[in-house]
């Protein structure tokens, strides 16, 4: 079968999940642009059936006339493995103490929610110049900026009307009337959002938001770009950065913790572990499920830095951090959304 490479993998995964008797499978990559003027990743998928036992691996070749294989993909425990040899080498780094990776904020209304400061006011995606309180505004980084590696503040701000999913947005009228009037003036654009996740929720609701969104430091990666590049992110103008929903991140209490995790995750071993699962021709090759597979504690042990890891993220460190956050949240007040 001649098909997209991603479709070839889905067909194989379907066969293997049903324990169909696959005797042999192979994927031969082709240059679809050269042969068909099609800008897609395509392959010739070959499957032979008939064996009593299922062979849940497939040999991958870089071309139709190339004899040497470029690798082997496999199906194990319900998961497709991109590089079987690399997976066997590093699979011991999977563990139960996996970190809680988070996604950035989803609002589906960028023309209203993303703004740039201009002479003391803010200009939105509709080219409107508006005056807003800074209470609900946070410096923002997009996926492309994270992928670039520098993570420098580009002057973009995000309006974040909720601290947590489900919060009542009507309180904005009391604490930030200019912001409330601005949202009201564009209520029709919010009503046009197509995703069903907004149905039955508070007006101007967003998703992918929680206390973690306002952590003082973050270790982030872009989910769209085809590179394993983690960056440390702090704050701008005294407020923590928030990210768009195509980014993933680990919230960190301090710069030392964030810088340490960046070094850990950008190590050759971590890249090899992730690469054993990644299919780079996917629309979003990096996902939360992928990132969460890696045990940071086991990785730290592999790199000989477990003592540092435990000092930054051990139980005693977590208790101190949580106590400090609770104290800060108590004294900050409702309006200081970013400070908890």
C-alpha positions as CSV (number, residue, x, y, z in Angstrom):
1,X,0.0,0.0,0.0
2,X,1.2,3.5,-1.0
3,X,0.2,5.9,1.8
4,X,1.3,8.6,4.2
5,X,4.0,7.3,6.6
6,X,1.8,8.2,9.5
7,X,-1.0,6.1,8.1
8,X,1.3,3.2,7.6
9,X,2.2,3.3,11.3
10,X,-1.5,3.5,12.3
11,X,-2.3,0.4,10.1
12,X,0.5,-1.5,11.7
13,X,-0.5,-0.5,15.2
14,X,-4.1,-1.5,14.4
15,X,-2.9,-5.0,13.2
16,X,-0.7,-5.5,16.2
17,X,-3.3,-4.3,18.7
18,X,-5.7,-7.0,17.3
19,X,-2.9,-9.6,17.4
20,X,-3.4,-10.3,13.7
21,X,-0.9,-12.8,12.4
22,X,1.6,-10.5,10.8
23,X,4.6,-12.5,9.5
24,X,6.6,-9.6,8.2
25,X,6.2,-5.9,7.9
26,X,8.3,-3.2,6.2
27,X,8.1,0.5,5.5
28,X,9.9,1.9,2.4
29,X,10.1,5.7,2.5
30,X,9.6,7.6,-0.8
31,X,10.2,11.1,-2.1
32,X,6.5,12.1,-2.6
33,X,7.4,15.6,-3.7
34,X,9.7,14.3,-6.5
35,X,7.4,11.5,-7.7
36,X,3.9,13.0,-7.1
37,X,4.4,16.7,-6.4
38,X,2.8,16.1,-3.0
39,X,4.2,17.8,0.1
40,X,3.7,14.8,2.5
41,X,5.8,12.2,4.2
42,X,4.9,9.0,2.2
43,X,5.9,5.4,2.2
44,X,5.3,2.0,0.6
45,X,3.9,-0.2,3.3
46,X,4.4,-4.0,2.9
47,X,2.8,-6.5,5.2
48,X,2.9,-10.3,4.9
49,X,0.2,-12.3,6.9
50,X,0.0,-15.9,7.7
51,X,2.3,-16.7,10.6
52,X,0.8,-18.3,13.7
53,X,2.5,-15.8,16.0
54,X,2.5,-12.1,15.4
55,X,5.8,-10.3,14.7
56,X,5.3,-6.9,16.2
57,X,8.2,-5.1,14.5
58,X,8.6,-3.5,11.2
59,X,11.9,-2.7,9.3
60,X,12.2,0.8,8.0
61,X,14.1,1.6,4.8
62,X,15.1,5.1,3.7
63,X,14.2,4.4,0.1
64,X,12.8,1.8,-2.3
65,X,16.2,0.8,-3.7
66,X,18.2,1.1,-0.5
67,X,19.1,-2.3,0.9
68,X,20.3,-1.2,4.3
69,X,17.6,-0.6,6.9
70,X,17.5,2.8,8.8
71,X,15.8,1.3,11.8
72,X,13.1,-0.8,13.3
73,X,9.8,0.3,14.8
74,X,7.9,-1.9,17.2
75,X,4.7,-2.2,19.2
76,X,5.1,-2.8,22.9
77,X,2.6,-2.5,25.7
78,X,0.1,-0.7,23.5
79,X,2.7,1.9,22.4
80,X,4.5,2.4,19.0
81,X,8.3,2.5,19.4
82,X,10.1,4.6,16.8
83,X,13.6,3.1,17.4
84,X,13.6,-0.3,18.9
85,X,17.4,-0.5,19.5
86,X,17.5,2.9,21.3
87,X,14.4,2.0,23.3
88,X,16.0,-1.2,24.5
89,X,19.1,0.8,25.6
90,X,17.2,3.4,27.6
91,X,13.8,2.0,28.6
92,X,15.1,1.5,32.2
93,X,14.6,5.3,32.6
94,X,10.9,4.9,32.7
95,X,9.5,5.0,36.2
96,X,6.5,5.7,38.4
97,X,7.8,9.0,39.7
98,X,7.1,10.8,36.5
99,X,6.7,14.6,36.6
100,X,3.5,16.4,36.1
101,X,4.0,18.1,32.7
102,X,1.5,20.8,31.9
103,X,0.3,22.4,28.7
104,X,0.1,26.1,28.1
105,X,-3.1,28.2,28.2
106,X,-5.8,27.5,25.6
107,X,-8.2,30.4,24.8
108,X,-9.0,30.1,21.0
109,X,-9.4,33.9,20.7
110,X,-6.0,35.3,20.0
111,X,-7.2,38.5,18.4
112,X,-8.7,39.6,21.8
113,X,-6.5,37.7,24.3
114,X,-3.1,38.5,22.9
115,X,-1.9,42.1,23.0
116,X,1.2,44.3,22.7
117,X,1.9,47.3,24.9
118,X,1.9,50.6,23.0
119,X,2.4,54.0,24.7
120,X,0.8,52.9,28.0
121,X,-2.0,51.1,26.2
122,X,-2.4,47.8,24.5
123,X,-3.0,46.9,20.9
124,X,-4.8,43.7,20.1
125,X,-5.0,41.5,17.0
126,X,-7.9,43.6,15.7
127,X,-5.6,46.6,15.6
128,X,-7.6,48.3,18.4
129,X,-5.7,50.4,20.9
130,X,-7.3,49.8,24.4
131,X,-6.7,50.8,28.0
132,X,-6.6,47.9,30.5
133,X,-5.6,47.2,34.1
134,X,-2.5,45.1,34.4
135,X,-4.3,42.8,36.9
136,X,-5.1,40.0,34.4
137,X,-2.3,40.6,31.9
138,X,0.8,38.4,31.8
139,X,3.9,38.3,29.7
140,X,3.5,35.6,27.1
141,X,5.8,33.3,25.0
142,X,4.6,31.4,21.9
143,X,5.7,28.0,20.8
144,X,7.9,29.5,18.0
145,X,9.8,31.6,20.6
146,X,10.3,28.6,22.9
147,X,11.6,26.5,19.9
148,X,14.1,29.2,19.1
149,X,15.8,28.6,22.4
150,X,16.3,32.1,23.6
151,X,12.8,32.6,25.2
152,X,13.3,36.4,25.3
153,X,10.3,38.6,26.0
154,X,8.9,39.8,22.7
155,X,6.4,42.3,24.2
156,X,3.4,40.1,23.8
157,X,0.9,39.9,26.7
158,X,-1.9,37.4,27.3
159,X,-5.2,38.4,29.1
160,X,-5.8,35.6,31.6
161,X,-9.3,35.9,33.0
162,X,-9.2,32.8,35.3
163,X,-6.8,31.5,37.9
164,X,-8.2,28.0,37.6
165,X,-10.5,26.2,35.1
166,X,-14.1,26.9,36.2
167,X,-13.4,30.1,38.0
168,X,-16.2,32.7,37.9
169,X,-15.1,35.4,35.4
170,X,-17.8,37.8,36.5
171,X,-15.6,39.0,39.4
172,X,-13.5,40.8,36.8
173,X,-16.1,43.5,36.7
174,X,-15.4,44.4,40.3
175,X,-11.6,44.2,40.3
176,X,-10.8,45.4,36.7
177,X,-13.7,47.2,35.1
178,X,-11.7,48.3,32.0
179,X,-10.8,44.7,31.4
180,X,-14.4,43.6,31.9
181,X,-15.7,46.2,29.5
182,X,-13.1,45.1,26.9
183,X,-14.2,41.4,27.2
184,X,-17.8,42.4,27.0
185,X,-17.2,44.4,23.8
186,X,-15.8,41.3,22.2
187,X,-18.2,38.7,23.6
188,X,-19.4,37.7,20.2
189,X,-15.9,36.5,19.3
190,X,-15.8,34.3,22.3
191,X,-19.2,32.8,21.4
192,X,-17.9,31.8,18.0
193,X,-15.2,29.6,19.5
194,X,-15.9,26.1,18.0
195,X,-14.5,23.8,20.7
196,X,-17.1,22.1,22.8
197,X,-14.9,22.5,25.9
198,X,-16.3,26.0,26.4
199,X,-20.0,25.0,26.4
200,X,-21.7,25.5,29.7
201,X,-18.6,27.3,31.2
202,X,-18.2,30.8,32.6
203,X,-18.1,33.6,30.1
204,X,-14.6,34.1,28.7
205,X,-13.5,30.8,30.0
206,X,-10.0,29.4,29.2
207,X,-8.4,26.0,29.6
208,X,-5.0,24.7,30.5
209,X,-4.8,27.1,33.5
210,X,-4.0,26.5,37.1
211,X,-1.7,27.5,39.9
212,X,1.1,25.9,37.8
213,X,0.5,28.4,35.0
214,X,1.8,31.2,37.4
215,X,4.8,29.4,38.7
216,X,7.8,31.7,39.0
217,X,10.0,29.5,36.8
218,X,9.2,27.0,34.1
219,X,11.1,24.5,32.0
220,X,9.4,24.5,28.6
221,X,9.4,22.9,25.2
222,X,7.5,23.5,22.0
223,X,5.2,20.7,20.9
224,X,5.1,21.7,17.3
225,X,8.7,22.1,16.3
226,X,10.8,19.1,15.3
227,X,13.5,19.5,17.9
228,X,14.1,18.4,21.5
229,X,15.1,21.8,23.0
230,X,14.2,22.6,26.6
231,X,14.5,26.2,27.9
232,X,14.3,27.8,31.3
233,X,11.8,30.6,31.6
234,X,11.4,33.2,34.4
235,X,9.4,36.4,34.4
236,X,9.1,39.9,32.8
237,X,8.0,43.1,34.5
238,X,7.6,41.3,37.8
239,X,5.2,38.7,36.5
240,X,5.7,35.1,35.4
241,X,5.5,34.1,31.7
242,X,2.5,32.2,30.5
243,X,2.6,30.0,27.4
244,X,0.3,29.1,24.6
245,X,-1.3,25.7,24.4
246,X,1.2,24.3,21.9
247,X,3.9,24.4,24.6
248,X,4.5,22.0,27.5
249,X,6.3,22.8,30.7
250,X,7.3,21.8,34.2
251,X,6.6,24.4,36.9
252,X,9.6,25.2,39.1
253,X,9.8,27.1,42.4
254,X,13.3,28.6,41.8
255,X,15.7,29.4,39.0
256,X,18.2,26.9,40.4
257,X,15.6,24.1,40.0
258,X,14.7,25.2,36.5
259,X,18.3,25.5,35.3
260,X,19.1,22.1,36.7
261,X,16.1,20.5,34.9
262,X,17.1,22.1,31.7
263,X,20.6,20.6,31.9
264,X,19.1,17.3,32.8
265,X,16.5,17.2,29.9
266,X,18.9,18.6,27.3
267,X,21.4,15.8,28.1
268,X,22.3,13.3,25.3
269,X,20.8,10.5,27.4
270,X,17.4,12.3,27.7
271,X,17.4,13.1,24.0
272,X,18.1,9.5,23.2
273,X,15.3,8.3,25.4
274,X,12.7,10.6,23.9
275,X,14.0,10.0,20.4
276,X,13.2,6.3,20.8
277,X,9.5,7.2,20.9
278,X,9.3,10.3,18.6
279,X,8.0,10.2,15.0
280,X,9.2,13.5,13.6
281,X,6.8,13.5,10.7
282,X,3.8,13.7,13.1
283,X,1.9,17.0,13.2
284,X,2.8,17.4,16.9
285,X,5.7,15.1,17.5
286,X,6.2,16.1,21.2
287,X,3.3,15.4,23.6
288,X,2.7,15.3,27.3
289,X,2.5,11.5,27.1
290,X,5.9,11.4,25.6
291,X,7.5,13.8,28.1
292,X,5.9,12.0,31.1
293,X,7.5,8.7,30.2
294,X,10.9,9.8,31.5
295,X,11.6,9.5,35.2
296,X,13.7,12.5,36.1
297,X,14.9,10.8,39.2
298,X,16.2,7.8,37.3
299,X,17.7,10.2,34.7
300,X,19.5,12.1,37.5
301,X,20.8,8.8,38.9
302,X,22.0,7.8,35.4
303,X,23.9,11.1,35.1
304,X,25.3,10.9,38.6
305,X,23.4,13.9,40.0
306,X,20.7,12.3,42.1
307,X,21.9,14.1,45.2
308,X,21.3,17.4,43.5
309,X,17.9,16.2,42.3
310,X,16.8,15.1,45.8
311,X,18.0,18.4,47.3
312,X,15.8,20.4,44.9
313,X,12.8,18.1,44.5
314,X,12.9,15.7,47.4
315,X,10.1,15.4,49.9
316,X,11.5,17.9,52.4
317,X,12.1,20.4,49.6
318,X,8.5,19.9,48.4
319,X,7.1,20.6,51.9
320,X,9.1,23.8,52.2
321,X,7.9,25.0,48.7
322,X,4.3,24.2,49.4
323,X,4.3,25.9,52.8
324,X,5.9,29.0,51.2
325,X,3.3,29.0,48.4
326,X,0.4,28.8,50.9
327,X,1.8,31.7,52.9
328,X,2.3,33.8,49.8
329,X,-1.2,33.0,48.6
330,X,-2.7,34.1,51.9
331,X,-1.1,37.4,52.0
332,X,-1.2,38.3,48.3
333,X,-5.0,38.8,48.0
334,X,-7.3,38.1,45.1
335,X,-6.0,40.6,42.7
336,X,-2.4,39.4,42.7
337,X,-3.2,36.4,40.5
338,X,0.4,35.8,39.6
339,X,1.9,35.8,43.1
340,X,0.8,32.5,44.6
